[in-house]
Amino acid sequence: MLKGKQKRYLRSLAHNLQPVMQIGKSGLTDNFIHTFIDAIDTHELIKVSVLQNCMEPKEALGEELCQKTDSDLVQIIGNQLIFYRPTTKENKESKIVLP
């Protein structure tokens, strides 16, 4: 669980990021989750955009994705979700150092 100061710091880092993935009509599929895990392992902080044809609410998508991938939801801005998860690979150092 992230503290307020940490979320603020991550939001400032995510400001210039472009969305890496899109959630569409099919919602959270197994393929999407595997791709999400690969992306968040690589970048640690990613933006995901939710398309307008997605039937599920953004809040529910964010919570479900956090539970399935052991990541933290930093913020929901419009149709974009920001997620953070520190790297779990032993040979890789974390790129983002939280305050």
Biopython code that builds the backbone (N, CA, C, O; Angstrom):
import numpy as np
from Bio.PDB.StructureBuilder import StructureBuilder

atoms = [
    (1, "MET", "N", (0.838, -1.180, 0.000)),
    (1, "MET", "CA", (0.000, 0.000, 0.000)),
    (1, "MET", "C", (0.886, 1.247, 0.000)),
    (1, "MET", "O", (1.822, 1.360, 0.792)),
    (2, "LEU", "N", (0.581, 2.151, -0.876)),
    (2, "LEU", "CA", (1.373, 3.368, -1.004)),
    (2, "LEU", "C", (0.836, 4.465, -0.097)),
    (2, "LEU", "O", (-0.370, 4.573, 0.124)),
    (3, "LYS", "N", (1.740, 5.269, 0.419)),
    (3, "LYS", "CA", (1.353, 6.422, 1.232)),
    (3, "LYS", "C", (1.084, 7.610, 0.313)),
    (3, "LYS", "O", (1.417, 7.573, -0.872)),
    (4, "GLY", "N", (0.485, 8.655, 0.858)),
    (4, "GLY", "CA", (0.114, 9.826, 0.073)),
    (4, "GLY", "C", (1.295, 10.497, -0.609)),
    (4, "GLY", "O", (1.212, 10.885, -1.774)),
    (5, "LYS", "N", (2.395, 10.632, 0.124)),
    (5, "LYS", "CA", (3.579, 11.282, -0.440)),
    (5, "LYS", "C", (4.159, 10.451, -1.589)),
    (5, "LYS", "O", (4.629, 11.001, -2.585)),
    (6, "GLN", "N", (4.124, 9.142, -1.444)),
    (6, "GLN", "CA", (4.626, 8.263, -2.493)),
    (6, "GLN", "C", (3.744, 8.337, -3.736)),
    (6, "GLN", "O", (4.249, 8.365, -4.858)),
    (7, "LYS", "N", (2.425, 8.367, -3.534)),
    (7, "LYS", "CA", (1.507, 8.484, -4.671)),
    (7, "LYS", "C", (1.717, 9.802, -5.404)),
    (7, "LYS", "O", (1.693, 9.844, -6.634)),
    (8, "ARG", "N", (1.922, 10.868, -4.657)),
    (8, "ARG", "CA", (2.160, 12.174, -5.265)),
    (8, "ARG", "C", (3.425, 12.142, -6.122)),
    (8, "ARG", "O", (3.447, 12.677, -7.231)),
    (9, "TYR", "N", (4.461, 11.519, -5.605)),
    (9, "TYR", "CA", (5.720, 11.405, -6.338)),
    (9, "TYR", "C", (5.533, 10.587, -7.617)),
    (9, "TYR", "O", (6.035, 10.961, -8.677)),
    (10, "LEU", "N", (4.813, 9.472, -7.514)),
    (10, "LEU", "CA", (4.578, 8.621, -8.684)),
    (10, "LEU", "C", (3.701, 9.324, -9.715)),
    (10, "LEU", "O", (3.908, 9.162, -10.918)),
    (11, "ARG", "N", (2.725, 10.101, -9.255)),
    (11, "ARG", "CA", (1.887, 10.867, -10.192)),
    (11, "ARG", "C", (2.730, 11.861, -10.969)),
    (11, "ARG", "O", (2.513, 12.060, -12.164)),
    (12, "SER", "N", (3.690, 12.485, -10.301)),
    (12, "SER", "CA", (4.545, 13.454, -10.997)),
    (12, "SER", "C", (5.423, 12.754, -12.034)),
    (12, "SER", "O", (5.685, 13.311, -13.100)),
    (13, "LEU", "N", (5.877, 11.545, -11.729)),
    (13, "LEU", "CA", (6.676, 10.796, -12.700)),
    (13, "LEU", "C", (5.828, 10.322, -13.879)),
    (13, "LEU", "O", (6.316, 10.250, -15.007)),
    (14, "ALA", "N", (4.568, 10.002, -13.623)),
    (14, "ALA", "CA", (3.693, 9.451, -14.661)),
    (14, "ALA", "C", (3.088, 10.521, -15.555)),
    (14, "ALA", "O", (2.461, 10.200, -16.565)),
    (15, "HIS", "N", (3.264, 11.772, -15.204)),
    (15, "HIS", "CA", (2.629, 12.855, -15.960)),
    (15, "HIS", "C", (2.978, 12.808, -17.446)),
    (15, "HIS", "O", (2.099, 12.991, -18.289)),
    (16, "ASN", "N", (4.234, 12.569, -17.776)),
    (16, "ASN", "CA", (4.678, 12.596, -19.173)),
    (16, "ASN", "C", (4.605, 11.240, -19.864)),
    (16, "ASN", "O", (4.953, 11.132, -21.040)),
    (17, "LEU", "N", (4.164, 10.211, -19.161)),
    (17, "LEU", "CA", (4.094, 8.877, -19.764)),
    (17, "LEU", "C", (2.929, 8.767, -20.735)),
    (17, "LEU", "O", (1.871, 9.363, -20.535)),
    (18, "GLN", "N", (3.144, 7.997, -21.784)),
    (18, "GLN", "CA", (2.075, 7.655, -22.717)),
    (18, "GLN", "C", (1.492, 6.312, -22.289)),
    (18, "GLN", "O", (2.213, 5.482, -21.736)),
    (19, "PRO", "N", (0.206, 6.082, -22.530)),
    (19, "PRO", "CA", (-0.376, 4.779, -22.180)),
    (19, "PRO", "C", (0.322, 3.641, -22.925)),
    (19, "PRO", "O", (0.557, 3.720, -24.131)),
    (20, "VAL", "N", (0.644, 2.592, -22.188)),
    (20, "VAL", "CA", (1.349, 1.449, -22.748)),
    (20, "VAL", "C", (0.363, 0.427, -23.301)),
    (20, "VAL", "O", (0.661, -0.264, -24.276)),
    (21, "MET", "N", (-0.809, 0.330, -22.681)),
    (21, "MET", "CA", (-1.798, -0.674, -23.063)),
    (21, "MET", "C", (-3.186, -0.055, -23.068)),
    (21, "MET", "O", (-3.404, 1.034, -22.538)),
    (22, "GLN", "N", (-4.129, -0.782, -23.685)),
    (22, "GLN", "CA", (-5.521, -0.340, -23.729)),
    (22, "GLN", "C", (-6.434, -1.485, -23.319)),
    (22, "GLN", "O", (-6.239, -2.630, -23.726)),
    (23, "ILE", "N", (-7.432, -1.159, -22.509)),
    (23, "ILE", "CA", (-8.455, -2.132, -22.144)),
    (23, "ILE", "C", (-9.676, -1.821, -22.991)),
    (23, "ILE", "O", (-10.190, -0.703, -22.963)),
    (24, "GLY", "N", (-10.138, -2.807, -23.743)),
    (24, "GLY", "CA", (-11.260, -2.603, -24.656)),
    (24, "GLY", "C", (-12.498, -3.360, -24.243)),
    (24, "GLY", "O", (-12.736, -3.606, -23.060)),
    (25, "LYS", "N", (-13.278, -3.725, -25.235)),
    (25, "LYS", "CA", (-14.576, -4.359, -25.017)),
    (25, "LYS", "C", (-14.449, -5.700, -24.299)),
    (25, "LYS", "O", (-15.323, -6.061, -23.510)),
    (26, "SER", "N", (-13.386, -6.432, -24.557)),
    (26, "SER", "CA", (-13.242, -7.761, -23.952)),
    (26, "SER", "C", (-12.811, -7.708, -22.490)),
    (26, "SER", "O", (-12.842, -8.732, -21.807)),
    (27, "GLY", "N", (-12.413, -6.544, -21.999)),
    (27, "GLY", "CA", (-12.055, -6.403, -20.587)),
    (27, "GLY", "C", (-10.698, -6.999, -20.268)),
    (27, "GLY", "O", (-9.771, -6.934, -21.077)),
    (28, "LEU", "N", (-10.588, -7.584, -19.074)),
    (28, "LEU", "CA", (-9.324, -8.151, -18.619)),
    (28, "LEU", "C", (-9.248, -9.629, -18.984)),
    (28, "LEU", "O", (-9.776, -10.484, -18.273)),
    (29, "THR", "N", (-8.599, -9.912, -20.074)),
    (29, "THR", "CA", (-8.410, -11.296, -20.502)),
    (29, "THR", "C", (-7.087, -11.815, -19.935)),
    (29, "THR", "O", (-6.269, -11.036, -19.445)),
    (30, "ASP", "N", (-6.884, -13.119, -20.001)),
    (30, "ASP", "CA", (-5.627, -13.708, -19.528)),
    (30, "ASP", "C", (-4.441, -13.175, -20.326)),
    (30, "ASP", "O", (-3.374, -12.925, -19.766)),
    (31, "ASN", "N", (-4.627, -13.004, -21.619)),
    (31, "ASN", "CA", (-3.566, -12.479, -22.473)),
    (31, "ASN", "C", (-3.204, -11.050, -22.064)),
    (31, "ASN", "O", (-2.026, -10.693, -22.020)),
    (32, "PHE", "N", (-4.209, -10.241, -21.768)),
    (32, "PHE", "CA", (-3.958, -8.867, -21.333)),
    (32, "PHE", "C", (-3.168, -8.862, -20.026)),
    (32, "PHE", "O", (-2.230, -8.081, -19.868)),
    (33, "ILE", "N", (-3.543, -9.725, -19.100)),
    (33, "ILE", "CA", (-2.875, -9.753, -17.793)),
    (33, "ILE", "C", (-1.416, -10.176, -17.940)),
    (33, "ILE", "O", (-0.547, -9.607, -17.279)),
    (34, "HIS", "N", (-1.128, -11.160, -18.788)),
    (34, "HIS", "CA", (0.261, -11.577, -19.011)),
    (34, "HIS", "C", (1.075, -10.452, -19.654)),
    (34, "HIS", "O", (2.227, -10.228, -19.282)),
    (35, "THR", "N", (0.490, -9.760, -20.599)),
    (35, "THR", "CA", (1.173, -8.632, -21.234)),
    (35, "THR", "C", (1.391, -7.501, -20.236)),
    (35, "THR", "O", (2.438, -6.854, -20.243)),
    (36, "PHE", "N", (0.397, -7.263, -19.376)),
    (36, "PHE", "CA", (0.509, -6.234, -18.339)),
    (36, "PHE", "C", (1.655, -6.559, -17.388)),
    (36, "PHE", "O", (2.434, -5.675, -17.030)),
    (37, "ILE", "N", (1.764, -7.812, -16.978)),
    (37, "ILE", "CA", (2.837, -8.215, -16.062)),
    (37, "ILE", "C", (4.200, -7.998, -16.705)),
    (37, "ILE", "O", (5.122, -7.520, -16.045)),
    (38, "ASP", "N", (4.344, -8.341, -17.982)),
    (38, "ASP", "CA", (5.607, -8.105, -18.689)),
    (38, "ASP", "C", (5.933, -6.617, -18.749)),
    (38, "ASP", "O", (7.080, -6.218, -18.546)),
    (39, "ALA", "N", (4.922, -5.799, -19.030)),
    (39, "ALA", "CA", (5.139, -4.353, -19.149)),
    (39, "ALA", "C", (5.503, -3.731, -17.808)),
    (39, "ALA", "O", (6.402, -2.893, -17.738)),
    (40, "ILE", "N", (4.818, -4.130, -16.750)),
    (40, "ILE", "CA", (5.088, -3.507, -15.449)),
    (40, "ILE", "C", (6.414, -4.008, -14.873)),
    (40, "ILE", "O", (7.052, -3.291, -14.102)),
    (41, "ASP", "N", (6.843, -5.222, -15.230)),
    (41, "ASP", "CA", (8.168, -5.690, -14.825)),
    (41, "ASP", "C", (9.257, -4.874, -15.504)),
    (41, "ASP", "O", (10.313, -4.624, -14.922)),
    (42, "THR", "N", (8.998, -4.464, -16.729)),
    (42, "THR", "CA", (9.981, -3.686, -17.480)),
    (42, "THR", "C", (10.029, -2.233, -17.021)),
    (42, "THR", "O", (11.111, -1.679, -16.829)),
    (43, "HIS", "N", (8.857, -1.610, -16.844)),
    (43, "HIS", "CA", (8.803, -0.171, -16.609)),
    (43, "HIS", "C", (8.546, 0.241, -15.166)),
    (43, "HIS", "O", (8.873, 1.370, -14.801)),
    (44, "GLU", "N", (7.982, -0.612, -14.338)),
    (44, "GLU", "CA", (7.604, -0.354, -12.947)),
    (44, "GLU", "C", (6.418, 0.594, -12.805)),
    (44, "GLU", "O", (5.577, 0.386, -11.930)),
    (45, "LEU", "N", (6.328, 1.611, -13.625)),
    (45, "LEU", "CA", (5.239, 2.590, -13.569)),
    (45, "LEU", "C", (4.649, 2.702, -14.970)),
    (45, "LEU", "O", (5.339, 3.099, -15.908)),
    (46, "ILE", "N", (3.367, 2.351, -15.112)),
    (46, "ILE", "CA", (2.763, 2.387, -16.442)),
    (46, "ILE", "C", (1.378, 3.010, -16.397)),
    (46, "ILE", "O", (0.701, 3.019, -15.370)),
    (47, "LYS", "N", (0.987, 3.530, -17.556)),
    (47, "LYS", "CA", (-0.357, 4.060, -17.766)),
    (47, "LYS", "C", (-1.106, 3.102, -18.665)),
    (47, "LYS", "O", (-0.562, 2.588, -19.642)),
    (48, "VAL", "N", (-2.368, 2.867, -18.321)),
    (48, "VAL", "CA", (-3.243, 2.023, -19.129)),
    (48, "VAL", "C", (-4.476, 2.843, -19.450)),
    (48, "VAL", "O", (-5.078, 3.431, -18.552)),
    (49, "SER", "N", (-4.863, 2.892, -20.717)),
    (49, "SER", "CA", (-6.068, 3.638, -21.068)),
    (49, "SER", "C", (-7.236, 2.677, -21.224)),
    (49, "SER", "O", (-7.082, 1.555, -21.708)),
    (50, "VAL", "N", (-8.407, 3.140, -20.803)),
    (50, "VAL", "CA", (-9.638, 2.358, -20.899)),
    (50, "VAL", "C", (-10.452, 2.950, -22.040)),
    (50, "VAL", "O", (-10.811, 4.127, -22.013)),
    (51, "LEU", "N", (-10.740, 2.129, -23.037)),
    (51, "LEU", "CA", (-11.507, 2.602, -24.184)),
    (51, "LEU", "C", (-12.972, 2.790, -23.811)),
    (51, "LEU", "O", (-13.454, 2.205, -22.841)),
    (52, "GLN", "N", (-13.672, 3.603, -24.582)),
    (52, "GLN", "CA", (-15.065, 3.916, -24.265)),
    (52, "GLN", "C", (-15.995, 2.727, -24.447)),
    (52, "GLN", "O", (-17.072, 2.701, -23.853)),
    (53, "ASN", "N", (-15.610, 1.742, -25.252)),
    (53, "ASN", "CA", (-16.483, 0.590, -25.452)),
    (53, "ASN", "C", (-16.327, -0.469, -24.364)),
    (53, "ASN", "O", (-16.956, -1.524, -24.445)),
    (54, "CYS", "N", (-15.507, -0.215, -23.353)),
    (54, "CYS", "CA", (-15.352, -1.133, -22.224)),
    (54, "CYS", "C", (-16.568, -0.980, -21.311)),
    (54, "CYS", "O", (-16.909, 0.130, -20.901)),
    (55, "MET", "N", (-17.213, -2.092, -20.998)),
    (55, "MET", "CA", (-18.461, -2.056, -20.236)),
    (55, "MET", "C", (-18.256, -1.977, -18.724)),
    (55, "MET", "O", (-19.142, -1.509, -18.008)),
    (56, "GLU", "N", (-17.112, -2.423, -18.231)),
    (56, "GLU", "CA", (-16.869, -2.437, -16.791)),
    (56, "GLU", "C", (-16.439, -1.052, -16.306)),
    (56, "GLU", "O", (-15.801, -0.310, -17.053)),
    (57, "PRO", "N", (-16.782, -0.694, -15.062)),
    (57, "PRO", "CA", (-16.323, 0.590, -14.518)),
    (57, "PRO", "C", (-14.801, 0.587, -14.308)),
    (57, "PRO", "O", (-14.205, -0.445, -13.999)),
    (58, "LYS", "N", (-14.196, 1.754, -14.480)),
    (58, "LYS", "CA", (-12.737, 1.876, -14.376)),
    (58, "LYS", "C", (-12.226, 1.485, -12.994)),
    (58, "LYS", "O", (-11.168, 0.867, -12.868)),
    (59, "GLU", "N", (-12.977, 1.845, -11.966)),
    (59, "GLU", "CA", (-12.552, 1.539, -10.601)),
    (59, "GLU", "C", (-12.468, 0.032, -10.386)),
    (59, "GLU", "O", (-11.523, -0.464, -9.774)),
    (60, "ALA", "N", (-13.465, -0.692, -10.893)),
    (60, "ALA", "CA", (-13.479, -2.152, -10.750)),
    (60, "ALA", "C", (-12.337, -2.787, -11.539)),
    (60, "ALA", "O", (-11.715, -3.741, -11.074)),
    (61, "LEU", "N", (-12.062, -2.262, -12.727)),
    (61, "LEU", "CA", (-10.944, -2.772, -13.528)),
    (61, "LEU", "C", (-9.622, -2.572, -12.798)),
    (61, "LEU", "O", (-8.778, -3.469, -12.764)),
    (62, "GLY", "N", (-9.449, -1.392, -12.216)),
    (62, "GLY", "CA", (-8.218, -1.090, -11.493)),
    (62, "GLY", "C", (-8.015, -2.002, -10.300)),
    (62, "GLY", "O", (-6.918, -2.520, -10.091)),
    (63, "GLU", "N", (-9.064, -2.205, -9.514)),
    (63, "GLU", "CA", (-8.962, -3.070, -8.339)),
    (63, "GLU", "C", (-8.669, -4.513, -8.734)),
    (63, "GLU", "O", (-7.834, -5.175, -8.118)),
    (64, "GLU", "N", (-9.356, -4.994, -9.759)),
    (64, "GLU", "CA", (-9.167, -6.379, -10.198)),
    (64, "GLU", "C", (-7.759, -6.594, -10.738)),
    (64, "GLU", "O", (-7.131, -7.617, -10.466)),
    (65, "LEU", "N", (-7.268, -5.628, -11.501)),
    (65, "LEU", "CA", (-5.920, -5.740, -12.056)),
    (65, "LEU", "C", (-4.866, -5.692, -10.949)),
    (65, "LEU", "O", (-3.858, -6.395, -11.021)),
    (66, "CYS", "N", (-5.095, -4.870, -9.931)),
    (66, "CYS", "CA", (-4.171, -4.808, -8.792)),
    (66, "CYS", "C", (-4.116, -6.139, -8.058)),
    (66, "CYS", "O", (-3.038, -6.607, -7.692)),
    (67, "GLN", "N", (-5.263, -6.743, -7.845)),
    (67, "GLN", "CA", (-5.304, -8.021, -7.131)),
    (67, "GLN", "C", (-4.628, -9.130, -7.925)),
    (67, "GLN", "O", (-3.901, -9.943, -7.355)),
    (68, "LYS", "N", (-4.856, -9.172, -9.221)),
    (68, "LYS", "CA", (-4.311, -10.256, -10.042)),
    (68, "LYS", "C", (-2.819, -10.111, -10.312)),
    (68, "LYS", "O", (-2.143, -11.104, -10.580)),
    (69, "THR", "N", (-2.298, -8.889, -10.246)),
    (69, "THR", "CA", (-0.894, -8.672, -10.610)),
    (69, "THR", "C", (-0.032, -8.201, -9.446)),
    (69, "THR", "O", (1.163, -7.966, -9.624)),
    (70, "ASP", "N", (-0.611, -8.060, -8.268)),
    (70, "ASP", "CA", (0.116, -7.607, -7.082)),
    (70, "ASP", "C", (0.770, -6.242, -7.321)),
    (70, "ASP", "O", (1.926, -6.024, -6.959)),
    (71, "SER", "N", (0.020, -5.336, -7.931)),
    (71, "SER", "CA", (0.507, -3.980, -8.184)),
    (71, "SER", "C", (-0.353, -2.989, -7.400)),
    (71, "SER", "O", (-1.352, -3.370, -6.789)),
    (72, "ASP", "N", (0.040, -1.728, -7.423)),
    (72, "ASP", "CA", (-0.703, -0.672, -6.733)),
    (72, "ASP", "C", (-1.301, 0.281, -7.751)),
    (72, "ASP", "O", (-0.641, 0.675, -8.713)),
    (73, "LEU", "N", (-2.551, 0.648, -7.534)),
    (73, "LEU", "CA", (-3.207, 1.651, -8.367)),
    (73, "LEU", "C", (-2.848, 3.016, -7.801)),
    (73, "LEU", "O", (-3.207, 3.341, -6.669)),
    (74, "VAL", "N", (-2.146, 3.804, -8.582)),
    (74, "VAL", "CA", (-1.702, 5.118, -8.121)),
    (74, "VAL", "C", (-2.817, 6.138, -8.285)),
    (74, "VAL", "O", (-3.111, 6.893, -7.358)),
    (75, "GLN", "N", (-3.447, 6.166, -9.469)),
    (75, "GLN", "CA", (-4.475, 7.172, -9.724)),
    (75, "GLN", "C", (-5.308, 6.788, -10.938)),
    (75, "GLN", "O", (-4.852, 6.081, -11.837)),
    (76, "ILE", "N", (-6.543, 7.276, -10.933)),
    (76, "ILE", "CA", (-7.417, 7.169, -12.099)),
    (76, "ILE", "C", (-7.653, 8.590, -12.587)),
    (76, "ILE", "O", (-8.200, 9.420, -11.862)),
    (77, "ILE", "N", (-7.239, 8.866, -13.818)),
    (77, "ILE", "CA", (-7.423, 10.191, -14.406)),
    (77, "ILE", "C", (-8.234, 10.015, -15.677)),
    (77, "ILE", "O", (-7.729, 9.475, -16.660)),
    (78, "GLY", "N", (-9.462, 10.453, -15.674)),
    (78, "GLY", "CA", (-10.300, 10.306, -16.859)),
    (78, "GLY", "C", (-10.435, 8.847, -17.236)),
    (78, "GLY", "O", (-10.975, 8.052, -16.467)),
    (79, "ASN", "N", (-9.952, 8.492, -18.405)),
    (79, "ASN", "CA", (-9.987, 7.106, -18.869)),
    (79, "ASN", "C", (-8.625, 6.433, -18.774)),
    (79, "ASN", "O", (-8.369, 5.451, -19.470)),
    (80, "GLN", "N", (-7.751, 6.952, -17.919)),
    (80, "GLN", "CA", (-6.419, 6.381, -17.783)),
    (80, "GLN", "C", (-6.170, 5.948, -16.343)),
    (80, "GLN", "O", (-6.534, 6.638, -15.391)),
    (81, "LEU", "N", (-5.542, 4.790, -16.216)),
    (81, "LEU", "CA", (-5.184, 4.237, -14.918)),
    (81, "LEU", "C", (-3.669, 4.201, -14.822)),
    (81, "LEU", "O", (-2.991, 3.851, -15.788)),
    (82, "ILE", "N", (-3.136, 4.560, -13.666)),
    (82, "ILE", "CA", (-1.693, 4.530, -13.451)),
    (82, "ILE", "C", (-1.396, 3.456, -12.406)),
    (82, "ILE", "O", (-1.970, 3.456, -11.317)),
    (83, "PHE", "N", (-0.489, 2.540, -12.757)),
    (83, "PHE", "CA", (-0.130, 1.433, -11.878)),
    (83, "PHE", "C", (1.360, 1.471, -11.564)),
    (83, "PHE", "O", (2.175, 1.905, -12.378)),
    (84, "TYR", "N", (1.699, 1.002, -10.349)),
    (84, "TYR", "CA", (3.098, 0.912, -9.931)),
    (84, "TYR", "C", (3.335, -0.445, -9.274)),
    (84, "TYR", "O", (2.520, -0.923, -8.485)),
    (85, "ARG", "N", (4.454, -1.044, -9.614)),
    (85, "ARG", "CA", (4.918, -2.243, -8.925)),
    (85, "ARG", "C", (6.432, -2.269, -9.019)),
    (85, "ARG", "O", (6.979, -2.238, -10.121)),
    (86, "PRO", "N", (7.132, -2.324, -7.873)),
    (86, "PRO", "CA", (8.592, -2.400, -7.942)),
    (86, "PRO", "C", (9.023, -3.689, -8.620)),
    (86, "PRO", "O", (8.317, -4.696, -8.574)),
    (87, "THR", "N", (10.170, -3.645, -9.240)),
    (87, "THR", "CA", (10.646, -4.810, -9.974)),
    (87, "THR", "C", (10.846, -5.995, -9.036)),
    (87, "THR", "O", (11.281, -5.829, -7.897)),
    (88, "THR", "N", (10.527, -7.185, -9.522)),
    (88, "THR", "CA", (10.644, -8.388, -8.700)),
    (88, "THR", "C", (11.798, -9.272, -9.146)),
    (88, "THR", "O", (12.069, -10.303, -8.531)),
    (89, "LYS", "N", (12.470, -8.876, -10.202)),
    (89, "LYS", "CA", (13.592, -9.674, -10.699)),
    (89, "LYS", "C", (14.811, -9.434, -9.811)),
    (89, "LYS", "O", (15.129, -8.295, -9.468)),
    (90, "GLU", "N", (15.481, -10.511, -9.448)),
    (90, "GLU", "CA", (16.597, -10.409, -8.510)),
    (90, "GLU", "C", (17.802, -9.692, -9.103)),
    (90, "GLU", "O", (18.509, -8.975, -8.394)),
    (91, "ASN", "N", (18.041, -9.877, -10.386)),
    (91, "ASN", "CA", (19.227, -9.292, -10.998)),
    (91, "ASN", "C", (19.007, -7.853, -11.466)),
    (91, "ASN", "O", (19.926, -7.225, -11.992)),
    (92, "LYS", "N", (17.804, -7.335, -11.281)),
    (92, "LYS", "CA", (17.487, -5.981, -11.727)),
    (92, "LYS", "C", (17.274, -5.070, -10.528)),
    (92, "LYS", "O", (16.593, -5.441, -9.572)),
    (93, "GLU", "N", (17.856, -3.883, -10.579)),
    (93, "GLU", "CA", (17.642, -2.907, -9.523)),
    (93, "GLU", "C", (16.422, -2.071, -9.838)),
    (93, "GLU", "O", (16.094, -1.861, -11.006)),
    (94, "SER", "N", (15.757, -1.598, -8.823)),
    (94, "SER", "CA", (14.572, -0.774, -9.010)),
    (94, "SER", "C", (14.967, 0.567, -9.625)),
    (94, "SER", "O", (15.909, 1.214, -9.168)),
    (95, "LYS", "N", (14.237, 0.978, -10.665)),
    (95, "LYS", "CA", (14.513, 2.254, -11.326)),
    (95, "LYS", "C", (13.967, 3.420, -10.520)),
    (95, "LYS", "O", (14.538, 4.510, -10.525)),
    (96, "ILE", "N", (12.860, 3.186, -9.827)),
    (96, "ILE", "CA", (12.178, 4.245, -9.092)),
    (96, "ILE", "C", (12.419, 4.050, -7.601)),
    (96, "ILE", "O", (12.123, 2.991, -7.047)),
    (97, "VAL", "N", (12.956, 5.076, -6.960)),
    (97, "VAL", "CA", (13.170, 5.046, -5.517)),
    (97, "VAL", "C", (12.114, 5.935, -4.885)),
    (97, "VAL", "O", (12.075, 7.141, -5.128)),
    (98, "LEU", "N", (11.261, 5.331, -4.073)),
    (98, "LEU", "CA", (10.170, 6.079, -3.448)),
    (98, "LEU", "C", (10.676, 6.878, -2.261)),
    (98, "LEU", "O", (11.577, 6.433, -1.550)),
    (99, "PRO", "N", (10.097, 8.068, -2.039)),
    (99, "PRO", "CA", (10.505, 8.875, -0.876)),
    (99, "PRO", "C", (10.011, 8.264, 0.425)),
    (99, "PRO", "O", (10.263, 8.811, 1.499)),
]
sb = StructureBuilder()
sb.init_structure("model")
sb.init_model(0)
sb.init_chain("A")
sb.init_seg("    ")
for serial, (resi, resn, name, xyz) in enumerate(atoms, 1):
    if name == "N":
        sb.init_residue(resn, " ", resi, " ")
    sb.init_atom(name, np.array(xyz, "f"), 0.0, 1.0, " ", f" {name:<3s}", serial, name[0])
structure = sb.get_structure()
